[in-house]
């Protein structure tokens, strides 16, 4: 907005001193009439014309419909300014100065929001995973039970096979702060997964693919490592991120278990990073090698599962894991110096398991 002093001219009266306020779309003209009354007129910029008279060095402003009325202002600034505003009015909306400013502001705001959204999705999962490392064993067990109950796994559990697999794991004699409980459930899915706090679930379709007890030892040691190294807890917390971050931050464990129970079906196909999977492979391999169990069980397990893919589709146990051949390769390298002994008790239990799931 700009303000000027000038003369108001009309056919019915002498020139009157006036004040002129120029806005984006109109001008306000104020003056006193013959009686001393203050008069204010509003002229739309679209309904006036303006020019500069070099002879008198004045800007002349006229109403298009009432040309006998005019305003004269010293200098050319008023004329130039009004012409600029009129030109701006005639521009398409996207070319107007205000539109460009708004567009720029919107782009800046969008960029800022995008930055904070990106920061949120990067930082919250990372913080959630860091918080997972501080969770106690008892709390992890509560979380794992919430997911397990949400899956309703007991409804399809093979009790006899479950008892035998737990006996197999017990005979492996792997010390841990966790109370490891393995459940064998019936189903056509070739899969196994670990839950926080010691729960391991194995589908009997996966057990049917196994041919030797070192394969079962490899599977259990792999899934046990996910539990013992808090992989399951970290991955679940990272996956759910904001859904549990604030609850966990403020110690509302009841809310966390509720979220985990609601997400149970999705969490059964939880995937780990390649780094965590390789760690589970190698730590699991160390466990079987320390017990002189044939480490080829890992390679045999992976190979048999991969062979099942043309029939049932890629087994979930492999589909969410690193490249099978690479896994076999680094396991072979690590196991090159392994000392192997026969474990008759494990072989007998494995044969018992195979009988039970094939009945």
Residue, then its C-alpha position, 0 to 999 in steps of 0.5 A: x500500500x502507498x499513500x499520496x496527496x493530490x487534487x480531486x477534480x469533478x465537473x461540479x466543483x472546484x479542485x479539492x485537496x485529497x488523500x489517496x491510498x493505493x491498495x492491491x485491487x483498489x484506491x481509496x480517495x478521501x476529501x471534504x466536500x463543500x459542507x466540510x463532510x468527509x467523503x471516501x470513494x473506493x475506485x477499483x483498479x480495474x475500472x480506472x486508467x492512469x497516465x503521466x503528463x510530462x508538461x505538468x509533471x503529474x500523474x492523472x487518474x481517471x474513472x473509465x465510466x466517469x471521465x469528468x472525475x479525475x485525480x492529479x498527483x505530483x510526479x510519476x510514481x503514482x502512475x507507475x505504481x498503479x500500472x504495475x498493480x493493474x498489470x499484476x491483476x491481469x496475469x494468470x493466477x499462477x504468475x502473480x507475485x503473491x502466487x509465487x510467494x505462496x508457492x515458494x512458502x508451500x514448497x518450503x513447508x512441504x520440504x520441512x514436513x518431509x524432512x521431519x517425516x523422514x526423520x521420524x521414520x528413521x529415528x523412531x525405529x532406531x530409538x525403538x530398537x535401542x530401547x529394546x536392548x534395555x528390556x529385561x528378560x521377564x518383560x521380553x517374556x511378557x511380550x512374547x506371550x502376548x504375541x503367542x496368545x494372539x496367534x492362538x498357536x495352541x489351537x493347532x499345536x501338536x503336543x506329542x511333537x512339541x514335547x519331543x522337540x523340547x526334549x531334543x533342545x534340552x539334550x543340546x544343553x544350551x545355557x541361557x537366561x531365557x526359558x526356551x519353549x518350543x511349540x510345534x504347530x500343524x500347518x502347510x507353511x514351511x516356516x519357523x520363527x522366534x518370539x521375544x522371551x524364549x518362544x520358538x514356533x515351528x510348523x510341522x511342514x518344516x520338520x517333515x522336510x528334515x532328514x537328519x537330526x543335525x538339521x533340527x539342531x541347526x534350526x533350533x540353534x539359529x532360532x535360539x540365537x534370535x531369542x538370546x541376542x534379542x534379535x526378535x525383540x529388536x526387530x519387532x520394536x523396529x517394525x512397530x516403531x511409533x506404535x510402541x515407542x511412546x508406551x515403552x518410553x513412559x513405561x506403559x508395558x500393558x499398552x505394548x503387550x496389547x499392540x503386540x497381541x493385535x499385530x501377532x499374525x503379522x509378526x509371525x512372518x517377521x524378517x530380520x536384517x541380513x546382518x542379524x540373519x548372518x549373526x544367527x547363522x554363525x552363532x548357531x553354528x558355534x553352538x552346534x560345533x561346541x557340541x560336536x554336532x555335524x555342522x553340515x546340518x545347516x547346509x542340508x537344512x537350507x538345501x532341502x528347504x530350497x528344493x521344496x520351493x517348486x512344490x510349495x513356493x519359496x519356504x518362508x524360512x528362506x524367502x525372508x533370509x539372505x541368499x541360500x548359496x551364500x549362507x551355505x558357503x560361509x557356513x562351510x568355511x566356518x565349519x571346515x575344522x569342525x570335530x564331529x561326534x555321533x549323538x545317539x540320544x539326539x538321533x533317537x529323539x529326532x526319529x521319534x519326532x519324525x514318527x509323530x508328525x507323520x502319523 
